[in-house]
Amino acid sequence: MKRFVEGEDRLQAALLPHCLDDYVTEDNPVRAIEAFIAELDLAILGFEGVVPETTGRPAYHPATLLKIYLYGYLNRVQSSRRLERETRRNVEVMWLTGRLSPDFKTIADFRKDNGPAIRATCKQFVLLCRQLDLFSGAIVAIDGSKFKAVNNTDKNFTPIRSSGGWNRSKPASIAICLASMPPTDRRVKLRRPKPFG
């Protein structure tokens, strides 16, 4: 296999450790995340845990967890379990967090406990983008509605059914149904439901 480009042996020890900064290019978006969060005053924005507790196990700084959250937002990684996985295998996230790997529960609790502060951070980010003229003047509307769909053959309408095929077969059955209703209505007496007990 001398004619192919070969990688390093996985068991080969390096004389000098690799620098993570060498793996992250100068125009990488994680550098923008780092610079943006470094300029924020997290206490004013309302993040919990900016001032560390004097007792107990040391916590992760909110800036570190916010970096992970923003990285996931920019790269469409929403699950806290996937974000945890990214902190262990993605070199960009390792660079961003300084090789810290918070547990998925820590990431989820950070989102839950700091919702208003995260929204304030996003507002600051939008203001920064407007100041730098990164947004165009176009307006985009996104509808995030979700509806439960039932595609039963009796309830869907194809072009053939709506153009007249449906009209030929159903009027007869509708007429039969309407003709049978008055005798049925006379037989059914209106009854009030009995109370329980």
N, C-alpha and C positions, 0 to 999 in steps of 0.2 A: 504494500500500500504506500510506497514511496512517491507515487505520482499524484497523491491527493493532499490537500491541506489538512494537517492533523492538529487536533487540540492537545492541550496539556493532559498529562496523566493525572487522574483524580487523586491519586495517592502521593503525588510528588509534592514534597514540602518546599515552600518558597523561602528564599533567603531573606527577603524583605516582604512584609505583609502588603497586600494590595491596598490602594487608597480608594475608597468609595467615590471620591470626587472625580477620579479618572473615568469612571463609568457613566457619569451624568454630564451630558453636553451642556455648553453654555446657554443654548436656547431652549433647554428643556422646561416644560411648564412647572415642574416641581420647584425650580428656582424662583419662579414668580410667586408660588404659594408661600415659600419660605420668606421672601422679601415682604409680601403683603402682611403675613401674620406677625412678623417681627416689628412692624410699625404700629400694630394695634395695641390699644390699652384695654386688655381683657377685663380688668376690674370695672372700668367705666361701662363697658358693654354688658356687664352683668354675669360673667362666668363665675361659677362656684369653684372654690379651691385654688384661687390665684395665690392666696397667702397660705402657706403650708401649715398643717396642724403641728403642734409641738410634741404630741404623743402619737403612738401607733405606727403602723407601717407607712413608709413614704408613698405618696400617691404620684400618679403621672401628672405632669403639668398640663393644664388645659390647652396650652398652645400645641403640645404634641398631639393630643387627641383631636384638636381642631384641624391640624395638618392632615391627619389620617382621614377625617371626615371630608375635607375639601378635595383631597386626592380622589376619594371614592366618588364624590359628586362629579368631578371633571371627567372621570374615566368610567362612569356608569356602573360603579360597584356599590350597591346599596346595602347589601346584607352585612351585618356585623361579623358574621362568621367568615364571609369572604374577605372582608377587610382584615381580619386577623390573619388569614392565610396569606394575604398580600404582604403583610409586614414581615413574614418569614421567608418569602421567596422572591419578592420583587425588589430589585436593586434600587430603583427610584424611591420606593417607600423606606427602604433601609437608610438611604442617604437622608431622606426628609426627617426621619424620626431619630437618627443617630443609633440605628440598630435596636431600638426598643420595640418590643412586640407585646402590646397589651392584649389581654384576654377579650374575647368577643363580648362578654358580659360587661366589661369595663367600657367598651366602645358603645354598647347599647344604652347603658346607664348614662353615659355622657350626653348622648342625644336626647334622652328622656328628661334629664335634669336641667339641660341648658337650651331648651327650645327657643325661648325668647332671645337669648343671647346669640344663638346661631342665626336667627332671623335678622338681628341687628348687624351682625357681621356681614351677612349677604347684602344688606342695605348699604353698608360702607363700601363693599366691593362694587356694587352698581354705581355708586357715586364716583368712585375712583375711575371706573371705566368711562363714565360720562366726561369727567375732567380730562381724560386722555384722548377723547374723541374716538373710542374704540367701538362705539355703537353707531350704526347707520340710522338714518331717519325712517326706515321702514317699520311698519307696524305688523306684528305677527300675533294672531290669536290662536290659542290652543284650547280645545275643548277636552276636558279630562273626564267627561261623563262615562259611566259604565252602566250598561243595561243587560239584564239577563235575557238571553235570546232563546226562543223555542222554535226550532225549524221542523215542526211537525208537518206532514204532508197535507193535513187538513187546514193548517193555519198559514201556510206560505203561498204566495201568489207569484207564479211565473208569468212571463209575457203571454204565453198561450192561454193560461187560465184567466188572466185579466182582460184579454182581447175578445173573449166571447165564448170560449169553450166552457167556462164556468157558468155563464148565463144560460146556456142551453140545458144543462143537466139539473141545476138547482131550483129553478122556479117551480117545477112540478112537486118537488119534495117540500118546498116552502108552502105551497097551496094546501097540500095534505096536512101539514102541521097546523096551519091556520084554521082549517076546517075542523080539526079534531079538538081545538082548544075550548070552545064554549061549553060542550058537554062535560069536559074534564073540570072546568072551572066551577060548574054547578055542583058537581059531586064533592069537591073539596070545600070543607067548611073552615073558616078562619078560626084557629084555636090559639089561645095564648099559652105560652110555655108555662109549665108548672114549676113553682119555685123548688129549689133543692132543700131537703131537710125534712 
